[in-house]
Amino acid sequence: MMVVCLCAAWCDTCTEFRVAFDRIAAARPDMRFIWLDIEDDSELCGDIDVENFPTLAIYRGDALLHFGVSLPQEGTVARLIDAMAAGAAAAATAPDGVLQLPHRLAQRG
């Protein structure tokens, strides 16, 4: 499982949520958690259109399970991630940039 949080350095909500995101990641060492700044990491984010923050993309391997804005609350995000990990969720629909993100991250190393 891989959880990508798309945020921006100028976003106060993102800054506040970062601590919770890091705690969620620490509690799930078997998953990969990535924080991407849509401006600083624009070469990876490409043309992904983020309407609000934080936006999460959750993958099982290369398969997208979830893409969307999430409430920046630790418990809410943790439950979402755990639900995606536990179930065989149907593949989410999203723009090509989101679907290609695992490949771009793998190339980055």
C-alpha positions in Angstrom: 0.0 0.0 0.0 1.1 3.5 -0.8 -0.5 6.7 0.5 0.3 10.0 -1.2 -0.7 13.3 0.3 -0.8 16.1 -2.1 -0.3 19.4 -0.4 1.3 22.8 -0.6 3.9 24.6 1.6 1.8 27.8 1.7 -1.3 25.9 2.9 -1.8 26.3 6.7 -4.1 23.3 6.8 -1.4 21.2 5.2 1.2 22.4 7.7 -1.0 21.5 10.6 -2.0 18.1 9.1 1.7 17.1 8.4 2.2 16.0 12.0 -0.9 13.8 12.0 0.1 12.3 8.6 3.6 11.5 10.0 2.0 9.8 13.0 -0.4 7.8 10.8 2.7 6.7 8.7 4.7 5.7 11.8 1.8 3.5 13.0 1.8 1.7 9.7 5.4 0.7 8.9 4.3 -1.8 6.3 2.9 0.9 4.1 4.7 3.6 2.1 3.7 7.2 2.9 4.7 10.1 0.6 4.2 13.8 1.1 4.2 15.7 -2.2 4.2 19.5 -2.4 2.3 20.2 -5.7 4.7 23.1 -6.4 8.0 21.9 -5.0 7.4 18.4 -6.5 5.7 19.6 -9.7 7.9 17.3 -11.9 6.2 14.3 -10.1 2.7 15.8 -9.7 2.6 16.9 -13.3 -0.8 18.1 -14.3 -2.7 16.7 -11.3 -5.4 19.2 -10.5 -5.8 19.6 -6.7 -9.0 21.4 -5.8 -8.5 21.5 -2.1 -6.1 20.3 0.6 -5.2 17.7 1.7 -5.9 15.5 -1.3 -5.0 11.8 -0.8 -4.2 9.2 -3.4 -4.1 5.6 -2.0 -2.7 2.8 -4.1 -2.3 -1.0 -3.8 0.7 -1.5 -6.0 -0.1 0.5 -9.1 -3.9 0.2 -8.7 -5.6 3.4 -7.4 -8.0 2.7 -4.6 -8.9 6.3 -3.6 -8.4 9.8 -4.9 -9.9 12.8 -3.3 -9.9 15.6 -0.7 -9.9 14.4 2.9 -10.8 16.1 6.1 -7.4 16.9 7.7 -8.2 14.9 10.8 -6.0 12.1 12.0 -8.7 9.7 12.9 -10.7 10.2 9.7 -7.6 9.7 7.5 -6.4 6.7 9.5 -9.8 5.0 9.2 -9.9 5.7 5.5 -6.4 4.2 5.0 -7.2 1.1 7.1 -10.5 0.6 5.2 -8.6 0.7 1.9 -6.0 -1.7 3.2 -8.6 -4.2 4.6 -10.9 -4.4 1.7 -10.8 -5.2 -2.0 -12.0 -1.7 -2.9 -13.0 -1.1 -6.5 -10.5 0.9 -8.5 -11.1 4.7 -8.2 -11.4 6.8 -11.2 -9.0 9.8 -11.5 -7.1 11.8 -14.1 -4.2 10.2 -15.9 -1.7 12.1 -13.8 -2.9 10.5 -10.6 -3.0 7.0 -12.2 0.6 7.5 -13.5 2.0 8.8 -10.1 3.2 5.4 -8.9 5.3 5.0 -12.0 6.8 8.4 -11.7 7.6 7.8 -8.0 9.2 4.5 -8.9 11.4 6.2 -11.4 12.5 8.7 -8.9 13.5 5.9 -6.5 
